[in-house]
Amino acid sequence: MNSTKSPRWVPRAVVCSRYKTTDRTIDRWIDAGKFPPPQVIGVNTFRWNLNVLDEYDADPDGWKEQHATGQITEQSKLDV
């Protein structure tokens, strides 16, 4: 069964709280390719898709491997 979830957008403060870390650490993880980057959803508005964070949480190493090799998940195809 292939169910598509609608994006649920969360701001940086929620992401920092969820992972119990700082803005700067999130930025370092993103720069290193170890964490999903936010998406632009409006003028100067960046948010994380909660579905992508859930996918990351389910298998962080798998997520990193997929994105390091340039593979695209079904969810990321929908986010474009």
N, C-alpha and C positions, 0 to 999 in steps of 0.2 A: 504494500500500500504506500503510495507516494503522496503524503499530505504536505501542502505548502502552507507555511505559517506567515501571517502578515507581520511586517517588521514592527517591533516594539522599541522605540528609540529611548535611550537613556543618556543623560549628560555625564560629563567627566567626573563630577562629584560623586555620582552614584557608582561609577566604575571604581574610583579610588576607594570608596567605602566597601564595596563588594570584595576587593582584593586586599584591603587593609594596607594600602600603600599611598605614596604621594604622587602628585602630578608628574614630577620629574622622573620618578621611577617608571611610571606608565610610558612616558616619552622614550626613555632608554630601552625599554622592552620592545616598543614599536620599532625604533631605529635598528635594533638588533634582529628584527624579524621574529621575535619571540611572542608577540602579542598582536591581536587584530587591531588595525588602525580604525579610527572613527571615519564616518562617511560625512560628506557635506550634504546637508539636507536643506540648506537655505543660505542666504547671504550671511557670511560669517557665523554660520551655525553648524557645528560639528556634533554628531551624536553616534553612539554605538548601537548597533542592532542587537538587542538582547538575545535573539535567536542565535546569532553568530557567537556571542559570549557563551551561551549554553553549549554550543557545538565545541568550542574551545575547551570548556570545563570538562566535557565528557571525555576528551582525548587530547590533552595539550600537545603531547609529542606527535601524534598523528596530524594535528592541525599544523604544527610547525613544519613537519615533513612535506605535507601537501603544498603549503605556500612557499616553501623554499625551492621546490622543484617546479613551481609555476602551474601546478594542477589547480583546477577550479572546482569548487564544490557546487552542488545544485543550488544551495542557498545563495552563494555569491553570484551565480548567474542571474538570479532574480533581483539582486540588489543593484545591479548595474543600470 
